[in-house]
Amino acid sequence: MSIYRNAVWFVKGLQEYTKGGFEAAAKHFAPADLDVNLSGRSFMITGANSGIGKATAQEIANRGGIVHMVCRNKGRADAAKDEIVERSKNQNVHVHVVDMSSARQVWEFAQNFSQNNSVHVLINNAGCMVNQRELTEEGVEKNFATNTLGNKKCFIILGTYILTTALIPALKKVEDPRVVTVSSGGMLTQKLNVDDLQFAKGAFDGTMAYAQNKRQQVILTERWASQHKDIHFSSMHPGWADTPAVQSSMPSFHAKMQSRLRTEAMGADTVVWLAVSPAAIKQPSGLFFQDRKAVATHLPLAASRSTPQEEEKLLAALEEFALKFKP
């Protein structure tokens, strides 16, 4: 079944996830959807110094939004900020240096930020792929808490859970609050595995672990949407984009597909649409999007659906881990 799922996903990807798929979908976009003035609205974007996160930050800054870039590396973040400010002529771009491999730091950052700033939209974008199992200093598997690629760290599931949970009270205080989580079509190949959340059993597969994390993010989005009716939650697949993360973590795939990969701006288009467009907020909360359209979260005939009990087990595990490290 896993071979079948992977084959169907790859064929679907060749048809829809490439540059050609975006160009075909874009023929049906409404240009006015992104004709918005974001002055006064605050956007927090994780992993905003490169790739889809940076492209998203640029588009929001271009429209006058207040941009909060959450990044680990100050040098790269400052360089990205300078470029965004220069292109947008928007000085309201701010860098927050956070080591997202530390659950305690994520809690502390979110709590301090909420006390001094408002946030209208949280964009959970940061994500990388690691090909060997490692633990953080807090004893949490890095694909579960963070992903490491060379000296670049960025959080995936536990960080997403902590940051979003900590910011929900602040989001509820503003008008039109939204949470957008950047997932991946790779999650279509995975069924939630709550019995091995830290990938301790058997041989470690970084690609599988990454896809499992992305499945978890989609489930979290659905659950948050049902729990918090006054916040609009969504997850999305950016397609196969030519980003530094893909170049570094999937060199063979990048080499074979380079001419067909989407640009970073194409990958960011639906993120921006979900974060700023009045049309997006008319869609039900909790859905999974691709190219500005809600799409299925499971492949046809694939046994990838989880039970409510399994999803509850995931949420319980995340809550237990998060509270363990809460200051």
PATOR-73630 format. One line per 2 residues: their letters; for each residue x, y, z of C-alpha. Coordinates in pm, 1 decimal. Layout:
REM PATOR-73630
A> X/Y/Z  ... .
END
This chain:
REM PATOR-73630
MS> 0.0/0.0/0.0  288.1/238.9/75.0 .
IY> 433.2/176.2/-273.2  91.4/246.4/-423.0 .
RN> 52.5/568.1/-223.6  397.9/691.0/-321.6 .
AV> 336.7/614.1/-689.2  -0.7/789.5/-693.6 .
WF> 144.6/1088.5/-507.2  433.9/1121.7/-753.2 .
VK> 208.6/1103.5/-1058.6  -23.2/1359.4/-899.3 .
GL> 281.6/1574.5/-827.8  400.2/1568.0/-1188.2 .
QE> 55.1/1683.9/-1295.0  -19.1/1943.9/-1028.6 .
YT> 277.8/2031.1/-807.2  519.6/2156.7/-1072.2 .
KG> 550.5/2497.7/-1233.7  312.5/2386.6/-1508.8 .
GF> 50.9/2290.9/-1251.3  69.0/2633.6/-1093.4 .
EA> 47.8/2812.0/-1427.5  -263.0/2611.5/-1517.7 .
AA> -427.4/2684.1/-1182.4  -333.7/3053.4/-1192.6 .
KH> -549.9/3103.8/-1502.0  -847.7/3079.6/-1267.1 .
FA> -715.4/3306.9/-990.0  -896.5/3632.0/-914.7 .
PA> -622.8/3900.9/-918.2  -836.1/4125.5/-695.3 .
DL> -804.1/3869.7/-414.1  -456.1/4001.1/-334.3 .
DV> -535.9/4366.7/-400.9  -538.0/4451.1/-30.3 .
NL> -388.9/4713.7/199.8  -244.5/4544.0/508.4 .
SG> -150.5/4859.9/697.9  -196.3/4801.2/1070.5 .
RS> -216.2/4421.8/1045.5  60.2/4216.9/1207.3 .
FM> 198.3/3894.6/1057.4  434.4/3650.1/1228.6 .
IT> 621.1/3422.4/985.9  853.3/3145.6/1099.7 .
GA> 1147.9/3054.8/879.5  1114.0/3387.5/700.8 .
NS> 1475.0/3440.4/597.9  1466.8/3218.7/287.9 .
GI> 1249.7/3018.5/51.4  872.5/3031.9/76.8 .
GK> 885.4/3212.9/411.6  1090.8/3497.4/270.0 .
AT> 872.7/3521.2/-41.2  566.0/3538.8/184.4 .
AQ> 723.2/3808.9/400.6  806.6/4009.2/88.6 .
EI> 449.9/3996.9/-45.0  303.7/4100.3/289.3 .
AN> 554.8/4383.8/330.0  474.4/4499.9/-24.7 .
RG> 113.5/4547.0/88.4  203.4/4746.3/398.6 .
GI> 172.7/4474.0/661.3  375.1/4461.8/982.8 .
VH> 610.0/4166.0/941.3  764.3/3971.4/1230.0 .
MV> 1030.3/3732.6/1100.1  1104.3/3446.6/1340.0 .
CR> 1443.0/3299.6/1248.3  1732.7/3121.7/1413.5 .
NK> 2028.6/3276.8/1232.9  2053.3/3651.4/1297.1 .
GR> 2292.5/3721.1/1012.1  2076.2/3557.8/746.1 .
AD> 1760.0/3704.7/896.5  1899.7/4057.9/899.8 .
AA> 2017.0/4022.7/539.2  1673.0/3900.9/433.7 .
KD> 1505.2/4181.9/625.9  1721.2/4444.8/455.3 .
EI> 1629.5/4303.4/115.3  1257.3/4294.3/199.1 .
VE> 1263.1/4651.3/328.6  1454.1/4776.1/25.0 .
RS> 1211.6/4615.5/-220.0  892.3/4706.1/-34.0 .
KN> 993.8/5044.0/109.0  818.8/4919.6/423.6 .
QN> 1021.3/4982.1/738.7  782.4/4779.1/955.3 .
VH> 978.5/4454.7/926.8  1120.4/4304.1/1246.3 .
VH> 1354.0/4014.0/1319.5  1311.9/3785.3/1621.1 .
VV> 1597.2/3542.9/1682.3  1467.0/3221.9/1836.6 .
DM> 1634.4/2881.8/1863.9  1332.7/2675.3/1770.1 .
SS> 1506.6/2354.0/1877.7  1443.0/2469.6/2235.5 .
AR> 1083.9/2421.1/2345.1  1145.0/2651.9/2641.0 .
QV> 1267.0/2929.6/2413.0  957.7/2896.4/2194.8 .
WE> 734.5/2932.0/2501.4  931.0/3229.4/2633.5 .
FA> 933.5/3405.6/2298.4  559.5/3360.7/2242.5 .
QN> 470.1/3475.1/2591.7  695.4/3781.9/2576.1 .
FS> 575.5/3871.2/2227.8  210.0/3853.8/2332.1 .
QN> 269.9/4091.9/2620.7  418.0/4361.6/2398.7 .
NS> 270.8/4311.6/2051.2  -46.7/4218.3/1870.6 .
VH> -62.7/3949.4/1604.2  -336.4/3911.1/1345.4 .
VL> -192.3/3625.1/1141.4  48.8/3345.5/1236.9 .
IN> 217.6/3167.0/948.2  380.8/2839.9/1054.8 .
NA> 625.4/2800.0/769.7  961.2/2682.9/907.4 .
GC> 1059.0/2333.3/803.6  1355.5/2124.5/693.7 .
MV> 1439.6/1758.4/646.6  1693.1/1554.3/845.2 .
NQ> 1815.5/1212.4/734.9  1940.4/1072.0/1065.0 .
RE> 1775.2/1047.2/1403.1  1904.8/1296.6/1660.2 .
LT> 1785.6/1425.8/1995.7  1774.6/1787.1/2110.9 .
EE> 1936.4/1892.6/2438.6  1591.9/1848.4/2593.8 .
GV> 1584.1/1485.0/2484.6  1325.9/1527.0/2208.8 .
EK> 1378.2/1376.7/1862.7  1465.9/1660.4/1626.5 .
NF> 1212.8/1576.0/1356.4  947.4/1585.0/1626.8 .
AT> 1077.0/1903.4/1788.6  1303.1/2045.9/1516.7 .
NT> 1464.7/1962.8/1186.6  1838.4/2003.4/1136.5 .
LG> 2019.1/2055.8/807.1  2386.1/2134.3/860.2 .
NK> 2379.3/2420.4/1111.1  2027.7/2526.9/1015.5 .
KC> 1756.2/2436.6/1264.2  1385.4/2501.1/1242.6 .
FI> 1094.0/2355.0/1425.9  826.2/2130.9/1284.0 .
IL> 550.9/1975.2/1492.6  623.7/2045.9/1860.6 .
GT> 735.7/2401.0/1784.0  427.7/2457.5/1567.9 .
YI> 207.7/2328.9/1848.6  371.4/2541.5/2120.0 .
LT> 388.6/2863.1/1919.8  29.2/2837.2/1799.6 .
TA> -107.1/2735.7/2139.1  75.8/3018.8/2313.4 .
LI> -46.1/3280.2/2062.8  -412.3/3176.8/2050.6 .
PA> -514.6/3412.4/2335.8  -349.4/3705.0/2153.4 .
LK> -508.7/3608.2/1823.5  -852.4/3608.4/1985.1 .
KV> -811.6/3974.3/2078.3  -786.6/4102.9/1719.8 .
ED> -1015.7/4130.2/1420.4  -998.3/3858.4/1152.9 .
PR> -731.9/3637.3/1316.3  -582.1/3360.1/1105.4 .
VV> -332.5/3076.1/1136.6  -179.3/2935.2/818.4 .
TV> 41.9/2626.2/834.5  265.1/2527.8/543.7 .
SS> 239.3/2151.4/506.3  337.6/1928.7/213.8 .
GG> 181.3/1697.7/-39.2  416.8/1433.6/97.3 .
ML> 179.3/1394.7/390.1  -63.5/1223.1/149.9 .
TQ> 163.8/918.5/163.6  144.5/892.0/542.5 .
KL> -108.3/765.0/794.6  -74.3/913.0/1143.1 .
NV> 150.1/689.1/1353.9  85.6/775.3/1717.8 .
DD> 278.2/474.1/1844.4  616.6/611.9/1734.7 .
LQ> 594.8/991.8/1737.4  970.3/1028.3/1794.5 .
FA> 1070.4/770.2/1529.6  1253.4/547.8/1777.1 .
KG> 1148.8/216.9/1622.4  1314.9/53.0/1324.7 .
AF> 1537.7/217.7/1063.3  1505.5/595.9/1049.3 .
DG> 1378.5/746.5/722.0  1407.2/1125.8/711.5 .
TM> 1167.8/1165.4/418.3  905.7/953.3/593.6 .
AY> 953.7/1140.5/921.4  910.8/1473.8/744.3 .
AQ> 592.9/1355.0/572.5  462.4/1218.1/903.9 .
NK> 519.9/1559.2/1065.8  330.1/1723.6/782.8 .
RQ> 36.9/1483.0/831.3  37.0/1580.2/1197.8 .
QV> 22.2/1949.8/1106.1  -286.2/1893.2/889.9 .
IL> -457.7/1706.4/1173.8  -366.4/1982.7/1418.5 .
TE> -515.3/2242.3/1184.3  -841.9/2049.7/1168.0 .
RW> -854.0/2007.3/1544.6  -773.5/2371.0/1620.3 .
AS> -1043.8/2481.4/1378.8  -1302.5/2274.8/1566.9 .
QH> -1184.2/2405.4/1904.9  -1148.1/2776.9/1825.0 .
KD> -1434.9/2896.9/1609.1  -1325.1/3261.7/1627.5 .
IH> -990.7/3199.3/1451.4  -959.5/3090.9/1087.4 .
FS> -717.9/2798.7/1053.6  -586.2/2653.3/729.1 .
SM> -302.4/2435.4/603.5  -163.3/2422.4/253.4 .
HP> 70.7/2252.0/9.0  299.0/2492.2/-182.4 .
GW> 377.1/2244.3/-458.7  730.5/2148.2/-553.0 .
AD> 925.9/2473.1/-528.5  1291.4/2546.7/-595.9 .
TP> 1395.2/2648.4/-244.4  1728.8/2623.7/-59.5 .
AV> 1579.7/2349.2/159.1  1492.8/2133.5/-142.7 .
QS> 1833.2/2195.9/-298.5  2013.3/2088.6/19.7 .
SM> 1796.6/1807.0/155.7  1682.8/1650.5/-174.2 .
PS> 1972.3/1704.8/-417.0  1883.9/1416.1/-651.0 .
FH> 1520.3/1521.4/-673.8  1626.1/1882.0/-731.1 .
AK> 1868.7/1786.4/-1007.0  1607.0/1578.9/-1192.0 .
MQ> 1317.5/1822.0/-1147.5  1491.2/2161.3/-1148.1 .
SR> 1342.1/2283.9/-1474.7  991.3/2191.7/-1360.9 .
LR> 1004.4/2325.7/-1006.5  799.5/2626.4/-904.6 .
TE> 959.3/2954.3/-808.3  955.8/3054.5/-442.5 .
AM> 689.1/3316.2/-520.9  468.1/3047.9/-679.4 .
GA> 509.7/2831.5/-371.4  417.6/3124.8/-148.4 .
DT> 111.4/3233.9/-347.2  -145.9/3029.3/-157.1 .
VV> 17.9/3111.0/177.0  -25.1/3481.3/102.5 .
WL> -378.8/3426.7/-28.5  -481.7/3243.5/288.7 .
AV> -316.8/3504.4/508.8  -451.5/3823.8/350.6 .
SP> -738.9/3766.8/108.6  -1102.1/3839.3/201.8 .
AA> -1193.5/3547.4/-25.6  -992.5/3300.3/183.1 .
IK> -1176.4/3381.5/503.8  -1503.1/3283.8/334.9 .
QP> -1377.3/2925.8/315.6  -1454.1/2696.5/611.8 .
SG> -1185.5/2685.6/878.2  -958.5/2382.0/901.4 .
LF> -923.3/2294.0/532.6  -613.4/2194.4/333.5 .
FQ> -539.6/2410.3/27.6  -342.8/2386.6/-293.0 .
DR> -331.2/2669.9/-545.8  -606.5/2866.0/-366.9 .
KA> -848.2/2570.6/-364.4  -943.9/2334.4/-85.0 .
VA> -828.8/1982.5/-173.4  -856.3/1635.4/-23.6 .
TH> -620.6/1534.2/255.3  -613.4/1169.1/147.0 .
LP> -531.2/997.7/-181.8  -805.4/785.6/-343.6 .
LA> -820.9/435.2/-195.7  -529.2/509.4/39.0 .
AS> -561.2/377.5/394.9  -427.1/697.5/546.7 .
RS> -723.4/809.2/756.8  -672.7/820.6/1130.7 .
TP> -934.2/749.1/1393.5  -1057.2/1013.1/1640.5 .
QE> -886.1/810.8/1913.6  -551.2/826.7/1733.7 .
EE> -586.2/1200.7/1684.7  -670.6/1248.2/2051.1 .
KL> -357.8/1052.0/2139.3  -149.4/1286.6/1922.4 .
LA> -294.5/1595.8/2090.1  -244.6/1446.3/2435.2 .
AL> 120.0/1367.1/2357.6  184.9/1716.8/2222.6 .
EE> 21.4/1875.7/2525.5  228.8/1660.4/2758.3 .
FA> 554.1/1752.4/2582.3  461.3/2121.7/2561.2 .
LK> 365.5/2157.2/2928.2  683.8/1976.6/3030.9 .
FK> 890.3/2263.5/2891.9  658.2/2555.7/2970.4 .
P> 832.5/2817.5/3190.0 .
END
